[in-house]
Amino acid sequence: MAGNDYNITLNFKHRIRFTRDSFSPGNRMLATLLQSNGHAKVLVFLEDAVAEAFPKLQEQIEEYFASTPGLNHVATCIAPGAEECKRNEKVLRSVWDAIEEKKVDRHSYVFAIGGGAFLDVIGFGAATAHRGVRLVRFPTTTLSQDDSGVGVKNGINAYGKKNWIGSFAVPYAVVNDFAFLHTQPEDVRRDGLVEAVKVALVRDGAFFDWLEDNAQLLAQLRTHALEEAVERSATLHAEHIAFGGDPFENGSSRPLDFGHWAAHKLEQLTDFELTHALAVSIGVALDTLYSYCTGRLTEKDARRVLRLLDALKLPLWHEGFELRNADGRRRVFNGLEEFREHLGGELTVLLLRAIGKGEDVHAMDEVLLEKCMEMLKEYSKAEDKTALVWK
């Protein structure tokens, strides 16, 4: 029987903006950024914690659009955020309900203002309503501003797994507003820097050098250093998505998920009491040490990575590593198959050949991984880490 193949080429513009006080009267960035047919609606979803931290924000949003012709602000909906919103389908349902109630169409906009988990849920709602409503993300945490917020993924958790239900959808725009960043608790601002470390490790050795040189300022959350780290990290993440050749992850290689196979499993094993940022730090430490133990990464560079994570007050080990299945196998190893399943195809894990350079592998030695976990445990508890000898 005859048949034909057709290549369908799509072109997306991924707009990333850095600013401060997006909704202040003198800031016309949004008015310039948003297209309108003269009747475009703007439906805002605001994470409850952000609304609490910025009690005047709703009023500012209303006043901003009242003075912006062609854009009609129809409502601001406050919803819960954090990881729980990804496990509670009520938040997702509220997005669809509001889009239907306010008759928001594909030439209108959904704004999502909040942390990474909140953006995931609101983004999935926007991506699936009318097969896609324009989404403008306003990440508010370090973790979402320097990584997930500039990505093209949305989703919720299901079947006890992260992001099992979701979509790839390029947002209309991402606005990194530094005014939100500095109101977060200290640990939230600091912990999100782990994604800057990660992207430096897999894409930009010079950026890793900069993070090392500025580790003390970053640990102290100095404004200029934190903002530069976030902007450089966000830019590297966006460039990888735009120019890496696989924006919707149709292949098996996923460099930006360095350290994430163990991180995702540790989150599950702790019922998400261990935050994503802290879990990623531990996963990055594990895969860095495994890169060294397999002869890929030098001891000097492996120690540099652990030393930087430590300097940023990020964890290197967690007791979740000790949990075992009935057969004695460490439960975190179940994350390898779940990672493979989520990617599709064969298991593909990125390891380091040098700082700034990665290599895909398709198998992990669990005996050696156990050794690495014990080494991390010893390293994390050692008072004098420079005197610790690795064998």
N, C-alpha and C positions, 0 to 999 in steps of 0.2 A: 504493500500500500504506500502511496505517495504522502509526503508531508513536507513541511517547511519549518525552518528556524528563523526567528526574528530577534534581532538585537534591539532592545529598548534602552536608550540612553537617557538618564535623568541628570539634571544639573541643579545642585542645591547651593544656595549662598548661606554660609555659616557666619553670622554677624556676631562678633565679640566686642563688647564695649567695656571700658573701665572709666568710672566716674565717681562722684561723691554727691550725695543728696539729690538723687534723681528727680524727686518730686518738689524740689524747691522752685519758687517762681522764676528765678534767674537761670535755671538749668533747662535749656531747650533741646537737650540731646534726644529725649524721647519724641518730642514733637517732630524733629527732623528724621528720626529713625523709622517711625511708623507710617506706613502708607494708608491712605484712606480714599474710599470712593465717595466720601462725603457723608456716609451713613454708618461707618464702622463703629461697632460697639466694643467696649473694653470691660471684661468681667475679671475681677481681681480675686484671687484666692490667697489668703494671708495666714501664715502659720500662727497659732495662738501665742506661742512664746515670743514671736516677733511683735505681735500686736501689743503684748504686755510691756515689752521693752520700749516700744515706740507708741505711746498712747495717743499721740497727735497724728500718727501716720494716716489713718483713714481720712481724717479731715484734710490733710495735705493732698492726698490723692484726689479727693473730690474737687478741691479748689484748683488743682493743676489742670484737670480735664475740663473744668468749667471755663477755663481761659484758653483752651486749645480747640480751635474750630475743626469740625469734621470727625471728632472722636467723642463718642458718647459713653461715658462711664455709667454702666447700668447697675452695678452692685459690687460690694466688697464682702466676700464670704470668709469668715474665720473658721479654721478647721484645725484639729490636732495634728501634730507632726511627730518627729522622732520615729524610731523603728516600728513602734506600735501601729502607726498609720498604714504601714505596708502589710500588716497582718489583719487589719480590720477593713473589710470591704465596704463598710459604711462610708468611709471617706471617699473612696472611688465613686460609689453610687451618688454621693452628694455633688460631685463634679458633673456627672451626666445630668442630674436633676436640674442643677442651676443653668447649665447650657441650654437645656430644653425650655425651662421656664422663662429665661431671658431672651430666647430666640437668637442665640449667638450663632452666626453662620460662618462659613469658611473665609469670608473677607473681613471678619472681626478678629478679636484678640482675647486670649486667655492669659492673664498674668499669674505667675506662681512666685510668691515671695516667701522663702523659707530655706530650711536646710536640705541636704541631699535626699533624704528619704521622702520628705514632703514633695520635692520637685519630681521625684520618681512617680508618685501616685497622681499628682495633678497632671503631669505630662502624659501619663498613660490615658487618663480620662480625656484630655484634649486630643490625643492622637487617634482615639477610637470613636469620638463623637463626630458624626458627619464624615467619617473616614479621615478626619484630620482638620482641626481648627488651629489657626496660627497661635503658637505658644511663645511667650516671652518669659524667660527665666530670670529671676533675681535671686541668685544664691546668697545666703546670708552668713554661712560659716566658712572657716578656712578650708575645710575638707571639700565643701561643694564649690567654692570659688576657684580653688586651684586644681580641681579634678572633675568630679562627677557633673557639676553644673554646666560645664562647657562641653559635655559629651552629647551623644545622640541616642541614648538609651533611656527607656522608661520601664516601670514595672512594679509588680507587687510580689510578695512572697506567697508560696503555696506548697502544699505537700511537705512542709517542714524544710523547704529549700528557698534560698534567696533568689528573687527575681525570676521565679519559674514561669510566671505569666507576665508578658511584657511586649514591647515593640521597639523597633528602631525608627526614630523620627527626628529629623533635623529641626531644632527649634527655629522659629523665625529670627530670634535674637537671644543673646545672653548678655545681661547687664550685671557686671561685677561692681556693685556699689560699696565702696570701702566704708561708708558711714555705718552700714550694718555690721561689718566685720568687727569693729572695735568694741561693740557692746556685748559680745559673747563672753561667757565665763573664760577664765584664763586657760583652763585645761582644754576646752573646746578649741580655742584659738591655736594653742600650741600643738595639740594632737593631730590636727589636720595637716601639719607640715610633713607628715610621713609620706603623703602622696607627692610632695615636691622632691623628697629624697628618692622615692621610687622612680619618678620620671627622669630624674638626673642620672640614676644608675643605668637606665636602659637606653637613654637617648643623648645625654649631654654631660660629658665628663667635666667640662669647664663650669657648668652650673653646680655640679657636686663640689668642686673646689670652692666656689663662692659660698655655698652652704656651710662648708667646713670653716671658712674664714670668718663667717658671720654667725656661727653657732651660738655664741654667748649672747649676742644681740637678739637673735631669734628666740632663744630660751627666755629672755627677759621681755619678749613681745614688744620690742621697740617698733614704733609705728612704721618708719621708713623701711626697715629691714623686712618686716612682715609683709608689707604691701609689695615690695619688689619680689620677694619670694613667691607670693601668690600670683603676681602678674607673669613672671617668667615660667612658672609651672603651668598656669592656664594656657599660655601661648604654646608651650611644648606639647601639651595634650591635644590642643586644637589642631596643631600642625600635623601631628601623627594621624589624627582622624582624617584630615583633609588630603594629606599627601602620602599616607602609608599604604595606599592601594587596596584597603579592605575596610571601609568605614562601617559597613554593616556586618562585619565579622562572618563572612561566608566561608572563610578558610578556618584552619585549626589554630593558627598562630595568633597569639594575643599578648604582645609585649607589655601593654599597659596593665596587664593583670599579673605582673611579676609579684610573687609572694602571696597571691590571692587564693590559691587552692587550699592552703592550710587556714588562711584567715577566715574564709567563708565557713569552713567547718567548725572552727573554734567559736565563731559567733553562735552557730546552732547549738553546739555542745554546752554553751553557757546560757542558753535560752536568751541570747542577745544582751545579757548583762555586760559582756565584753563588747565595747563599741567597735564599729567597723574600723575606725582609725587605729585603735590600739591593737586590734587583731591583725591589721595589715602590717603594723610595725613588727609584730612577732613573726608573721609569715615572711616578711622581707629578710629579717635576721636569719631565719631558718634556711631559706633558699640561698642566701649569701654564703652561709657557712657550708652548705652542701656543695655549692660551686667551688669552694676552696677544697673540700675533702675529696672531690672528684678530680682534682688537679687542673681545674679550669682557671681559677682565680688565685692570685698570689696571697700568701698569708698577710702581707703588708696591707693590701687593699681590703681584704676581708676584715681586718682589724679596724681599718679606717671607717668602714660602714658601721660596724657595731659601736665604735667610739662616737660617731656622729649621732646615731639614734640615742645613745646614752646621754650625750650632751644636751639633746633636745628633750630629755626627760621622758623618753618613750620606752616602753617595755620590750624585753628581748625574749621572754619566756613566760609561760602560763601553765598552771597546774592542769589545765584541760588536756595537755599533752599526756598526762598520766592515766587518763580514762581508757579503759580497755573493753573490748567485746568479750563475749563469753568464751571465745576461743583464745583469748589472751592478746589478740592483735589490737594495737592502739586504735582507738576509734577515730582519731583524726585522719588515719589513712583511708577511711571511707571517702574522705573528701577528694581523693585522686580520681576515683571513678565518677563521682558526682561532677567534678570539674570537666572530665572527658565528655560526659553525657551532655553537659550544658553547652560545651563548645561544638559537639558533634565530631564524628570522625575519630581519629586516633588520639590518644592522650598527647597533649603538647604542652610542655612546661618550659618557660624561658629561664635559663641560668645565665650567670655572668662569666664572660671571658676576660673582661676588664671593666673598670668603672666607665660607664658610657657605652658599653658594647655587650650585647646579649647573644645567646645561642639557644635555639630550640632543641629540646630533647624529648624523647617519646617513651621513656621509662624512668622510674625512680626506684632506687634500691632502698627498701624499707629498713634493712639492717643498718645501713649507713645513715639513713635518716634518724633512726633511734639514737645512734652515736652522736649525731649533730644536736639532737634535742638535749642529751645529757651534757654535752659541751656548753650549750647555751645556758642551761641551768647553773652549771658551775661558774660560767663567766658572769652571769647576772648577779650572783651572790658573792663574788669575790670582791674583797675590799681593795686590793691592788691588782687591777686587771692587767697592767703592763707586765707583772711578774708571772702571770698565768701562762704555763707552757702547754701548747696544743700538741697532742700526739696522734 
